[in-house]
């Protein structure tokens, strides 16, 4: 099927391996179709680009059984497991999932916002932490919405995520217990609320231990591998080396590890490192990464349950639901090396 040829209901039926009548029922009377069949039809609709036509039919019936999930980067290791929780909860209540990938493009975000304002989705799950540019004239018409992974700036949107402050506090407490007092924080951000909260946990841990924070070893970052590697270069140029690194996420931690290994250092003999998130790659790093584990599937389930509550016209009991993360101790943390303790 070429990109210029509009998808038809026959295309959807063929990919879903059901009859045209079943596709029609899934669109017009979803409650009369088995959950497994409805999911196959919804997936086929998304694959073929027939979504707009299907949603237009739902609009004429005054309802939609689809939830739009808008994410800036579907390649983010956190996305897939949160999506599993979202989809499982949605399916159990007769809803399907559409994925809007903005690729951090403001124009794409605005296009999805226009899609929502056409009533082509019943609700919105937002991973981006911000409403798309130009939302001011359309926000009042947004369907029920919930933020996940990143709190939404000034959006008035309920949020389900991890307790970033508590998680960061667990990481810094571990490093302090090992004897570290010069702990760098890598990944400070003025735009990512979650990263700002992790710095708050870092500072709270230092304060509780009576350690004065050193601003020279708090570096900004965007959560990428490259930002972690760049932080190492900056610290060596400043000659303000810590004994341990508390990184805002696992990607940053990997960049820090690569930067140190490239200079000939051993981890954790020379430096200790912690991450945040516990992405699947964390256990395969060399050494395996001590990190904070997000309960991603559970976050997805709670977020969808909250959205379904909003769709039913119920007010949420609280504006934020924060799940407690776990400390996962592996091989990247040890007591500080004697050479650094003498400095």
N, C-alpha and C positions, 0 to 999 in steps of 0.2 A: 504494500500500500504506500503510495508516494505521499510526501509531505503536503503536496498541493491538493490532494484528493480528500474531501471531507469524509470522516468516518461515518459509517452507517450502523444501524442496529444489527444488521447481518454480520458485520465485522465483530461486534461485541459478542454476539451469540457464538460465532465460530471460535473465538479465542477462549471464551468461558466454557465452551463445550456444553452448551445448553440450547434449548430452542428459543426462537425469537419471542414466543409467547412468555417464556420464563423471564427473559430480559425485561419485557414489558411489565410483567408483574413485579419484578424486583424494583422497577422505577416507580410505578404507580401505586402498588400495594405491597410495600416491603414486608409488612407484618404477615403476609400470606406465603412468604418464601423462607425456606430453611436458612439458618444463619450461614452455613457453609456455602450454599448456593449464592446467597446474596453477596458474600465476600468475593466469590469468583467473578460475579458480574461487576461489582464495583472496581475490582482490579482490572478487568478488561476495559471498562469505561475509561479508567485513568490511562491505560496503555495506548489506547487507540486515539485519544483526543476527543472521544465522544462525550466527554464530561459536560461540556457547556450545553449541548443539546439535552442531555439527560437532566441536568439541573434546571433547565428551562421548563421541562415538563413538570418537575417537582414544584417549581414556582407556581405554575398554573394550578396545581393542586393545593397550594398554600403551605407546603412543607418541604424540607430537604432532609435526607437521612445521611448527609455527609458532614464530616468535620474537617476543616482545613488546618493543616499543620504547617506553619511557616518557619523555616530554619535558614540561617545564613550559610551553613556549611554541612551538608548531609554526610560529608566524609569525616566529620568530627567523631572520634571514637566513642564519645558519650551518647551520640544521637541514636544509634541503632537499638540499644537496650532500653532507652526511654521510650522509643517508638513501639517496641514490643509491648510494654506495659500499657501504653495508650491504646494500641489496637486491640489487645485482648479485652480490655474493659469496654471499649466502644462496641466490639462485636457482640459481647454478651448482652448489650442493650439495643441491638438492631441498627447500629450506625457503622458507616464505613469511613475510611481515612483517605484524604487527598493530601499530597505533599507538595508544598510550594517552596522551591529552592531559590532564595534570593541571590545567592553568591555574593553577598554583601553589596549588592547593587540597589541603590535607592529607588531607581525607576522600576525595577522588578517588584520591589516591595509595594510600591504605589499601585502597580497593576493588580496585585493580589488583593489590595485593599478595595479597589474598585470591584473586583470579583465578589468580595464579601458584601459590598453595599448593593449588589444586585440580588441579594438573598439567595445566592446559589450554594451557600453552605449554612448549616444550622449554627455552627459555632467555630471558634478559633482557638488553637493552641499556638502560642507565640514563643519561639526560642530566641529571638533576636535581642530582647532586652529593650527595644525601642519600637514605637509605632512608626511606620514609614513616613517619610517627609511628605507633607501635604495633607496629613491626616486631620488637620484642624477642622476642615469643613465636612469631614465624613465620620469622625469618631462617634458622634451622637447616634449614627445609624449602624454602628458595629453590632454584630450579634454577640451573645454571651461569649466572653473570652477569658482565658487563663494563661498566665506566663509560666514557663518552666525553664530550668537551667540558669536563667538570668532574670533577675527582677526587672520589671518594666519601669523605665524612667517616666515619672509624671503621667503615667497612663491610667491610674485608677483601676488597674487590672489585678485581680487576686493572683497570688504567686504560690507555686508549689516547688520546693527545691530542698537542697541540703542545708543544714546549719553550718554555714561557712566559718563563722566565728568559732564555734565549738570544735570543728574539724581542725582548723589551723592551730587552735590552742593545744590539741592533742599532739600535733607534730612538734611544736616548739617545746612542749613539756618533755617529750622524749629526748630531744637534743640536749636540753638543760640537764636532765637526769644523767645523761652520759658524760656530763662535765663541760659542755660547750657554753661559753658566755659571749663569744663573738659570732653571732648568727646573722647571716645576710638574708634579706627578703628580696626575692627576684620575681618581678612581675607586677609591681605596683601600677595601678591604672586609675586615671581620672574618669574614664568612660565606662568601665566594667564594674557595676555595683558588686558583683560577686567577688571580684578580686580585691576591691576595697574592703569588703567584710573580712576577707582572709588576712589582710594586713592588720585589721583591728584585732583579730585573734592572736596574731603574732605579737603585737604590742602588749596585749593583755597578759600573755604568757611571760614576756620579759619583765613587765611591771610586777607581776606576782612573785617573781624570783629576785626582785630588787636589782635588776640589770637595766642600766640606762641605755636606751636605743641610740645607735650611731647612724645618723642620717646618711653618712658616706657609703654605707653598705646596704642601703635600701635603693634598689634600682627599678626603673620602669620597665615594662615589657608588655607584649601583646599576646602572650600565651603560646608563641610558636617556638620551634626548636632553635631557629636562628636568633631569636631574642635572648634565649638562654646562653647561647654561645657568645653573643655580643657582650652580655653582662660580664663574662669572664675576662674578655679583653679590656673592658672598662676598669674592672677592679685591679687588674695587673698594671694598667697605666697609672692608676691613682696610688698604687702601692698601699692599698687598704684591704688586705686580705682577711677574710673571716676564717674560722675553723670549720664552719658548717653552713649549708645553704638550705633555706626553706623556700621551695619554689611554689609558685602560684598554681601550677598544674604539672602533670607528668611530662607533657611536651617540653615545657621549659626546663624541667629537671634533666631530660635527655640532652638538651642543648648544653646545659652546664657540664654534664658528664663528658660530653664530646670535647668541649673546650679544655677541660682539665686533663683528660687523657692525651690530647694532642700536645700538651706541654710536658708530658712525661710523668704526671702525677698518678698515684694509685688511690682508688676509692674502695674502701673507706679509710685506709691507713693514713692518708694525708688530709683528706677532706670528707666530711659526712654530707649526705644529700637526702632530702625528703621531697616528695611530690604531693600531688593532690588529684584525686579522681579514681585512681587504680584502673587505668585503661588496660585492655588485654595485653598490650606490649610490655607493661611494667614488669611482669614476672620474667620476661625474656631478656631484659636489659642486663648488661654486664658491668657491675654486679646487679642482681635483681633489686628493684627499687622499693624502698620503704615509703609508704604513701598513705593517703587517706582515701578510703573506699566510699564512693557514692552508691547508695542503693537505687540504681538507675531504673530498673524495671518497676520498683515500688513507687518511685517518683511519678512515672508515667501512669500507673494505675490510679494513684491519688489525684493527679491532675485531671484525668478524664472523669473520675467520679465527681470531682468538684464541678467540672463543666456541665455534666449531666444534671447535677443539682441546680445549677443556674438555668439550664434549659427548661427545667420543670417549674421555674418561677420562684425558687427558694433562695433566700439570702444566705450567703456563706457565713458561718459563725465567726470567722476570722479572716483577715486580709492576706495572711501568710500561713502556709503549712510547711514547717521546716522539719525534715527528717534527720535523725542523728546519724552521722557517718561513723565508720569504724577505722581505727588505726591498724594498718597491716604492716607488721615488722618483717623486713627481709634482710638484705645484706649490705645496704648502702650506708649504714650508720654504725659508728663505733666511737670510742672515747677519742678525744683530740690527741693528735700526735704531739710528742714532746717538743719537737722543734717549734711548733706554733705556740705551745704553752709558755715557752721561754721568751717570746717576743713581747 
